[in-house]
Structures are given as structure tokens and as C-alpha cells.
Amino acid sequence: MGAGTWESHHAITTLLFRYAECVDLADFDGLAELFAHGRLRSTAAAESGEGMRGPALARFYAATNRVHADGTLRTRHLTTNVRVDIDEDAGTATARSYYLVLQATEKLPFQPIVAGRYEDRFERADGVWRFTERLVHVDQMGDLSEHLSFDLSSGDVRYADVVPPKG
């Protein structure tokens, strides 16, 4: 793995930043598109081994994130300290980065609410880079009461417990 081309590096970091934008804007369909071919796992989820992808991921985010009156989560997901390693010949890449989520609502003053790390894997298919996996490490938590509909600190979040069955 190496530095890769500027175009590949740009495409991959754009995916990282697009994820943050989709979450902040409550664009859960956009998240489903980002992870149509990849899975998202978290160290805070009991089922992190398999992870979620596509429409199941969108349903999970819609069921667990508090969307406020302005149609957003009232958050800013910041992605920093990005390190990307690209194997141009194999069409694969990895990235490691930090994240910090800030939030302000009518009830909550502007403050950090959660921080951690992302470990990402990517592949290039038909000339386009896409996520194959994102592992979310939750390292520090603040007041998440205005952000999530469940207690993230329990560490055993289960999809079936927070997403209503399709009916």
C-alpha cells in the first residue's frame, strides 16, 4: 500500500466527508447509497461482526437518530487526522481517521457529544471508489440525549431492538 494517485486520494477522502454530511443532514438514503456495497460496524453494537449495509443501515439511522425541527440532527461530524493507504494496482485502499461530533439544540448548548476513530476499507469498481467496510470506534461520550434514541454507553445495541419490523 502506498500514497496512490491524487485522484484516488481525493475520491476516498470525499467518501469520508460525504458520510459526515449525510449524517448531519439526516440523509439516511444517502448513507444507504454510500454503503450499498459495504458494511458499517461499530464497537458499540452487539452485532458488530456482521454490520449493516444499504437500506438496513438507513432504517437503523432513521430509527436511532433524533431528527430536529429543521430536518437535521443539529450536529457537525468532523473527520480529522485522515491517513489513506492506496494500492492502485489491486484497486483497494484503507483509511484511518478521527471523528468528533458537535451538537447544539434548543435544550443542549453547543458542545462535543462523542469522539472516536474510523477504520475504513475501500475498493475501486468500474473506476469508482466505494466503501467496503467502516468500523466505528466510540472512544469518548458526552451528552447524547439530543442525538440518539438509545443509550450508546451500554455497548450492546441490537438492530432488532431499535428498528421496528417492516409491516
PyRosetta script that sets phi, psi and omega in degrees:
from pyrosetta import init, pose_from_sequence

init()
pose = pose_from_sequence("MGAGTWESHHAITTLLFRYAECVDLADFDGLAELFAHGRLRSTAAAESGEGMRGPALARFYAATNRVHADGTLRTRHLTTNVRVDIDEDAGTATARSYYLVLQATEKLPFQPIVAGRYEDRFERADGVWRFTERLVHVDQMGDLSEHLSFDLSSGDVRYADVVPPKG")
pose.set_psi(1, 146.0)
pose.set_omega(1, -179.6)
pose.set_phi(2, -147.7)
pose.set_psi(2, -159.6)
pose.set_omega(2, -176.2)
pose.set_phi(3, -71.9)
pose.set_psi(3, -31.7)
pose.set_omega(3, -177.8)
pose.set_phi(4, 72.6)
pose.set_psi(4, -179.6)
pose.set_omega(4, 179.6)
pose.set_phi(5, -79.3)
pose.set_psi(5, 161.3)
pose.set_omega(5, 176.7)
pose.set_phi(6, -61.2)
pose.set_psi(6, -39.8)
pose.set_omega(6, -178.9)
pose.set_phi(7, -62.0)
pose.set_psi(7, -42.7)
pose.set_omega(7, 178.7)
pose.set_phi(8, -66.8)
pose.set_psi(8, -44.6)
pose.set_omega(8, 179.2)
pose.set_phi(9, -59.5)
pose.set_psi(9, -44.1)
pose.set_omega(9, 179.9)
pose.set_phi(10, -63.2)
pose.set_psi(10, -44.5)
pose.set_omega(10, -179.5)
pose.set_phi(11, -62.2)
pose.set_psi(11, -40.5)
pose.set_omega(11, -178.8)
pose.set_phi(12, -70.4)
pose.set_psi(12, -45.4)
pose.set_omega(12, 179.2)
pose.set_phi(13, -66.6)
pose.set_psi(13, -30.8)
pose.set_omega(13, 175.1)
pose.set_phi(14, -62.3)
pose.set_psi(14, -38.3)
pose.set_omega(14, 175.4)
pose.set_phi(15, -61.6)
pose.set_psi(15, -42.8)
pose.set_omega(15, 178.9)
pose.set_phi(16, -59.1)
pose.set_psi(16, -46.4)
pose.set_omega(16, -177.0)
pose.set_phi(17, -74.1)
pose.set_psi(17, -30.5)
pose.set_omega(17, 177.3)
pose.set_phi(18, -64.9)
pose.set_psi(18, -38.6)
pose.set_omega(18, 176.3)
pose.set_phi(19, -56.8)
pose.set_psi(19, -49.7)
pose.set_omega(19, -179.0)
pose.set_phi(20, -59.8)
pose.set_psi(20, -42.5)
pose.set_omega(20, -180.0)
pose.set_phi(21, -64.0)
pose.set_psi(21, -44.6)
pose.set_omega(21, 179.6)
pose.set_phi(22, -60.3)
pose.set_psi(22, -44.2)
pose.set_omega(22, -179.8)
pose.set_phi(23, -64.5)
pose.set_psi(23, -50.0)
pose.set_omega(23, -178.4)
pose.set_phi(24, -57.5)
pose.set_psi(24, -37.9)
pose.set_omega(24, -177.7)
pose.set_phi(25, -87.3)
pose.set_psi(25, 2.8)
pose.set_omega(25, -176.3)
pose.set_phi(26, 57.9)
pose.set_psi(26, 35.7)
pose.set_omega(26, 177.5)
pose.set_phi(27, -90.7)
pose.set_psi(27, 76.3)
pose.set_omega(27, -175.3)
pose.set_phi(28, -72.0)
pose.set_psi(28, -28.4)
pose.set_omega(28, 173.6)
pose.set_phi(29, -66.5)
pose.set_psi(29, -36.9)
pose.set_omega(29, 175.1)
pose.set_phi(30, -61.6)
pose.set_psi(30, -39.0)
pose.set_omega(30, 176.2)
pose.set_phi(31, -63.6)
pose.set_psi(31, -41.4)
pose.set_omega(31, 178.2)
pose.set_phi(32, -59.3)
pose.set_psi(32, -40.5)
pose.set_omega(32, 178.2)
pose.set_phi(33, -65.6)
pose.set_psi(33, -43.0)
pose.set_omega(33, 179.6)
pose.set_phi(34, -60.6)
pose.set_psi(34, -33.3)
pose.set_omega(34, -177.3)
pose.set_phi(35, -113.3)
pose.set_psi(35, 33.2)
pose.set_omega(35, 176.4)
pose.set_phi(36, -67.0)
pose.set_psi(36, -30.6)
pose.set_omega(36, -178.2)
pose.set_phi(37, -117.6)
pose.set_psi(37, 5.2)
pose.set_omega(37, -178.1)
pose.set_phi(38, -133.4)
pose.set_psi(38, 172.8)
pose.set_omega(38, -179.8)
pose.set_phi(39, -123.7)
pose.set_psi(39, 152.6)
pose.set_omega(39, 176.2)
pose.set_phi(40, -115.2)
pose.set_psi(40, 129.6)
pose.set_omega(40, 178.1)
pose.set_phi(41, -126.2)
pose.set_psi(41, 159.3)
pose.set_omega(41, 177.2)
pose.set_phi(42, -139.0)
pose.set_psi(42, 144.8)
pose.set_omega(42, 176.2)
pose.set_phi(43, -69.4)
pose.set_psi(43, -12.7)
pose.set_omega(43, 179.7)
pose.set_phi(44, -91.1)
pose.set_psi(44, -1.9)
pose.set_omega(44, -177.1)
pose.set_phi(45, -105.7)
pose.set_psi(45, 136.5)
pose.set_omega(45, 178.9)
pose.set_phi(46, -63.6)
pose.set_psi(46, -29.6)
pose.set_omega(46, -176.4)
pose.set_phi(47, -101.7)
pose.set_psi(47, 31.3)
pose.set_omega(47, -173.1)
pose.set_phi(48, -65.8)
pose.set_psi(48, -19.5)
pose.set_omega(48, -179.2)
pose.set_phi(49, -58.6)
pose.set_psi(49, -46.3)
pose.set_omega(49, -178.2)
pose.set_phi(50, -86.1)
pose.set_psi(50, -39.9)
pose.set_omega(50, -179.5)
pose.set_phi(51, 75.7)
pose.set_psi(51, -176.2)
pose.set_omega(51, -178.4)
pose.set_phi(52, -126.8)
pose.set_psi(52, 154.7)
pose.set_omega(52, 176.9)
pose.set_phi(53, -146.6)
pose.set_psi(53, 162.5)
pose.set_omega(53, 172.3)
pose.set_phi(54, 48.0)
pose.set_psi(54, -134.8)
pose.set_omega(54, -176.1)
pose.set_phi(55, -58.4)
pose.set_psi(55, -33.6)
pose.set_omega(55, 178.2)
pose.set_phi(56, -63.7)
pose.set_psi(56, -38.3)
pose.set_omega(56, 177.6)
pose.set_phi(57, -65.5)
pose.set_psi(57, -43.3)
pose.set_omega(57, 178.7)
pose.set_phi(58, -61.2)
pose.set_psi(58, -43.0)
pose.set_omega(58, 179.1)
pose.set_phi(59, -63.3)
pose.set_psi(59, -39.9)
pose.set_omega(59, 179.3)
pose.set_phi(60, -63.2)
pose.set_psi(60, -49.0)
pose.set_omega(60, 180.0)
pose.set_phi(61, -62.9)
pose.set_psi(61, -40.9)
pose.set_omega(61, 179.5)
pose.set_phi(62, -64.6)
pose.set_psi(62, -35.1)
pose.set_omega(62, -178.4)
pose.set_phi(63, -79.7)
pose.set_psi(63, -23.2)
pose.set_omega(63, -171.1)
pose.set_phi(64, -112.5)
pose.set_psi(64, -13.6)
pose.set_omega(64, -179.5)
pose.set_phi(65, -102.3)
pose.set_psi(65, 135.3)
pose.set_omega(65, 179.7)
pose.set_phi(66, -81.9)
pose.set_psi(66, 113.4)
pose.set_omega(66, 176.6)
pose.set_phi(67, -90.7)
pose.set_psi(67, 125.6)
pose.set_omega(67, -175.1)
pose.set_phi(68, -90.6)
pose.set_psi(68, 175.8)
pose.set_omega(68, -173.2)
pose.set_phi(69, -55.1)
pose.set_psi(69, -29.2)
pose.set_omega(69, -179.9)
pose.set_phi(70, -83.2)
pose.set_psi(70, 4.1)
pose.set_omega(70, 177.9)
pose.set_phi(71, 82.9)
pose.set_psi(71, 6.8)
pose.set_omega(71, 178.8)
pose.set_phi(72, -119.6)
pose.set_psi(72, 177.6)
pose.set_omega(72, 175.8)
pose.set_phi(73, -87.7)
pose.set_psi(73, -3.8)
pose.set_omega(73, -176.9)
pose.set_phi(74, 60.6)
pose.set_psi(74, 34.4)
pose.set_omega(74, -179.5)
pose.set_phi(75, -119.7)
pose.set_psi(75, 165.3)
pose.set_omega(75, 167.5)
pose.set_phi(76, -134.5)
pose.set_psi(76, 111.7)
pose.set_omega(76, 175.7)
pose.set_phi(77, -88.7)
pose.set_psi(77, 114.6)
pose.set_omega(77, 178.8)
pose.set_phi(78, -102.1)
pose.set_psi(78, 129.6)
pose.set_omega(78, 178.0)
pose.set_phi(79, -111.7)
pose.set_psi(79, 122.2)
pose.set_omega(79, -174.5)
pose.set_phi(80, -133.5)
pose.set_psi(80, 175.6)
pose.set_omega(80, 175.3)
pose.set_phi(81, 51.0)
pose.set_psi(81, 43.5)
pose.set_omega(81, -176.0)
pose.set_phi(82, -75.3)
pose.set_psi(82, 127.9)
pose.set_omega(82, 174.2)
pose.set_phi(83, -125.0)
pose.set_psi(83, 120.5)
pose.set_omega(83, -177.3)
pose.set_phi(84, -117.6)
pose.set_psi(84, 132.0)
pose.set_omega(84, 173.4)
pose.set_phi(85, -119.4)
pose.set_psi(85, 126.0)
pose.set_omega(85, -173.1)
pose.set_phi(86, -122.9)
pose.set_psi(86, 133.8)
pose.set_omega(86, 170.5)
pose.set_phi(87, -109.1)
pose.set_psi(87, 94.0)
pose.set_omega(87, -176.2)
pose.set_phi(88, -60.1)
pose.set_psi(88, -39.7)
pose.set_omega(88, -177.3)
pose.set_phi(89, -65.0)
pose.set_psi(89, -41.6)
pose.set_omega(89, -179.2)
pose.set_phi(90, -82.8)
pose.set_psi(90, -17.5)
pose.set_omega(90, -176.9)
pose.set_phi(91, 70.7)
pose.set_psi(91, 35.8)
pose.set_omega(91, 178.9)
pose.set_phi(92, -131.0)
pose.set_psi(92, 159.5)
pose.set_omega(92, 179.0)
pose.set_phi(93, -156.9)
pose.set_psi(93, 159.3)
pose.set_omega(93, 172.2)
pose.set_phi(94, -130.4)
pose.set_psi(94, 157.3)
pose.set_omega(94, 175.4)
pose.set_phi(95, -146.1)
pose.set_psi(95, 148.6)
pose.set_omega(95, 173.4)
pose.set_phi(96, -129.2)
pose.set_psi(96, 139.6)
pose.set_omega(96, 179.6)
pose.set_phi(97, -156.0)
pose.set_psi(97, 167.8)
pose.set_omega(97, 174.1)
pose.set_phi(98, -104.2)
pose.set_psi(98, 155.6)
pose.set_omega(98, 170.7)
pose.set_phi(99, -133.9)
pose.set_psi(99, 151.1)
pose.set_omega(99, 174.4)
pose.set_phi(100, -137.6)
pose.set_psi(100, 128.8)
pose.set_omega(100, 179.1)
pose.set_phi(101, -109.9)
pose.set_psi(101, 124.0)
pose.set_omega(101, 176.3)
pose.set_phi(102, -106.7)
pose.set_psi(102, 149.4)
pose.set_omega(102, 178.1)
pose.set_phi(103, -149.8)
pose.set_psi(103, 148.6)
pose.set_omega(103, 171.1)
pose.set_phi(104, -144.5)
pose.set_psi(104, 131.4)
pose.set_omega(104, 177.2)
pose.set_phi(105, -134.5)
pose.set_psi(105, -178.0)
pose.set_omega(105, 176.5)
pose.set_phi(106, -62.0)
pose.set_psi(106, -29.9)
pose.set_omega(106, -178.1)
pose.set_phi(107, -96.5)
pose.set_psi(107, -20.1)
pose.set_omega(107, -171.9)
pose.set_phi(108, -122.5)
pose.set_psi(108, 123.6)
pose.set_omega(108, 176.6)
pose.set_phi(109, -68.8)
pose.set_psi(109, 159.7)
pose.set_omega(109, -179.6)
pose.set_phi(110, -56.8)
pose.set_psi(110, 122.8)
pose.set_omega(110, -176.6)
pose.set_phi(111, -166.1)
pose.set_psi(111, 159.9)
pose.set_omega(111, 172.0)
pose.set_phi(112, -71.4)
pose.set_psi(112, 139.4)
pose.set_omega(112, 179.7)
pose.set_phi(113, -118.6)
pose.set_psi(113, -22.9)
pose.set_omega(113, 177.7)
pose.set_phi(114, -162.0)
pose.set_psi(114, 147.8)
pose.set_omega(114, 178.4)
pose.set_phi(115, -144.8)
pose.set_psi(115, 152.9)
pose.set_omega(115, 179.0)
pose.set_phi(116, -179.1)
pose.set_psi(116, -151.6)
pose.set_omega(116, -174.9)
pose.set_phi(117, -134.6)
pose.set_psi(117, 150.8)
pose.set_omega(117, 171.9)
pose.set_phi(118, -113.6)
pose.set_psi(118, 139.0)
pose.set_omega(118, 168.0)
pose.set_phi(119, -119.8)
pose.set_psi(119, 116.0)
pose.set_omega(119, -173.2)
pose.set_phi(120, -119.2)
pose.set_psi(120, 149.8)
pose.set_omega(120, 172.6)
pose.set_phi(121, -128.0)
pose.set_psi(121, 144.6)
pose.set_omega(121, -177.2)
pose.set_phi(122, -136.2)
pose.set_psi(122, 159.5)
pose.set_omega(122, 171.1)
pose.set_phi(123, -138.5)
pose.set_psi(123, 154.3)
pose.set_omega(123, 175.3)
pose.set_phi(124, -103.1)
pose.set_psi(124, 120.4)
pose.set_omega(124, 179.0)
pose.set_phi(125, -124.5)
pose.set_psi(125, 126.3)
pose.set_omega(125, -177.7)
pose.set_phi(126, 52.2)
pose.set_psi(126, 38.5)
pose.set_omega(126, 176.2)
pose.set_phi(127, 80.9)
pose.set_psi(127, 3.1)
pose.set_omega(127, -177.1)
pose.set_phi(128, -118.4)
pose.set_psi(128, 130.9)
pose.set_omega(128, 177.3)
pose.set_phi(129, -78.0)
pose.set_psi(129, 141.6)
pose.set_omega(129, 177.6)
pose.set_phi(130, -148.9)
pose.set_psi(130, 155.8)
pose.set_omega(130, 175.7)
pose.set_phi(131, -64.6)
pose.set_psi(131, 140.1)
pose.set_omega(131, 164.9)
pose.set_phi(132, -111.9)
pose.set_psi(132, -25.8)
pose.set_omega(132, 178.8)
pose.set_phi(133, -162.4)
pose.set_psi(133, 142.3)
pose.set_omega(133, 169.7)
pose.set_phi(134, -132.6)
pose.set_psi(134, 124.7)
pose.set_omega(134, 173.0)
pose.set_phi(135, -107.9)
pose.set_psi(135, 121.1)
pose.set_omega(135, -178.8)
pose.set_phi(136, -99.8)
pose.set_psi(136, 119.8)
pose.set_omega(136, 173.7)
pose.set_phi(137, -99.3)
pose.set_psi(137, 123.5)
pose.set_omega(137, 176.0)
pose.set_phi(138, -96.2)
pose.set_psi(138, 112.9)
pose.set_omega(138, -175.7)
pose.set_phi(139, -102.1)
pose.set_psi(139, -35.9)
pose.set_omega(139, -177.4)
pose.set_phi(140, -140.8)
pose.set_psi(140, 139.9)
pose.set_omega(140, -179.8)
pose.set_phi(141, -128.8)
pose.set_psi(141, 140.6)
pose.set_omega(141, 172.3)
pose.set_phi(142, -113.8)
pose.set_psi(142, -141.7)
pose.set_omega(142, -178.8)
pose.set_phi(143, -82.0)
pose.set_psi(143, 104.6)
pose.set_omega(143, -178.9)
pose.set_phi(144, -99.6)
pose.set_psi(144, 9.4)
pose.set_omega(144, -173.5)
pose.set_phi(145, -62.9)
pose.set_psi(145, -26.6)
pose.set_omega(145, 179.8)
pose.set_phi(146, -97.9)
pose.set_psi(146, 3.7)
pose.set_omega(146, -176.2)
pose.set_phi(147, -112.1)
pose.set_psi(147, -46.4)
pose.set_omega(147, -173.3)
pose.set_phi(148, -118.7)
pose.set_psi(148, 154.9)
pose.set_omega(148, 178.7)
pose.set_phi(149, -96.0)
pose.set_psi(149, 9.3)
pose.set_omega(149, 179.2)
pose.set_phi(150, -141.0)
pose.set_psi(150, 167.8)
pose.set_omega(150, -179.0)
pose.set_phi(151, -89.2)
pose.set_psi(151, 101.8)
pose.set_omega(151, -178.5)
pose.set_phi(152, -64.3)
pose.set_psi(152, -28.0)
pose.set_omega(152, -176.0)
pose.set_phi(153, -68.8)
pose.set_psi(153, -15.4)
pose.set_omega(153, -179.5)
pose.set_phi(154, -67.4)
pose.set_psi(154, -28.5)
pose.set_omega(154, 176.0)
pose.set_phi(155, 75.1)
pose.set_psi(155, 7.8)
pose.set_omega(155, -179.4)
pose.set_phi(156, -134.7)
pose.set_psi(156, 45.4)
pose.set_omega(156, 179.6)
pose.set_phi(157, -67.3)
pose.set_psi(157, 131.1)
pose.set_omega(157, 178.8)
pose.set_phi(158, -118.4)
pose.set_psi(158, 133.9)
pose.set_omega(158, -178.8)
pose.set_phi(159, -51.1)
pose.set_psi(159, -49.5)
pose.set_omega(159, -176.0)
pose.set_phi(160, -63.5)
pose.set_psi(160, -24.2)
pose.set_omega(160, -179.3)
pose.set_phi(161, -80.3)
pose.set_psi(161, -22.8)
pose.set_omega(161, -174.3)
pose.set_phi(162, -115.4)
pose.set_psi(162, -14.5)
pose.set_omega(162, -179.5)
pose.set_phi(163, -110.3)
pose.set_psi(163, 120.2)
pose.set_omega(163, 178.9)
pose.set_phi(164, -63.6)
pose.set_psi(164, 143.5)
pose.set_omega(164, 178.7)
pose.set_phi(165, -65.4)
pose.set_psi(165, 149.0)
pose.set_omega(165, 176.8)
pose.set_phi(166, -67.1)
pose.set_psi(166, 137.3)
pose.set_omega(166, -176.5)
pose.set_phi(167, -132.3)
pose.dump_pdb("model.pdb")
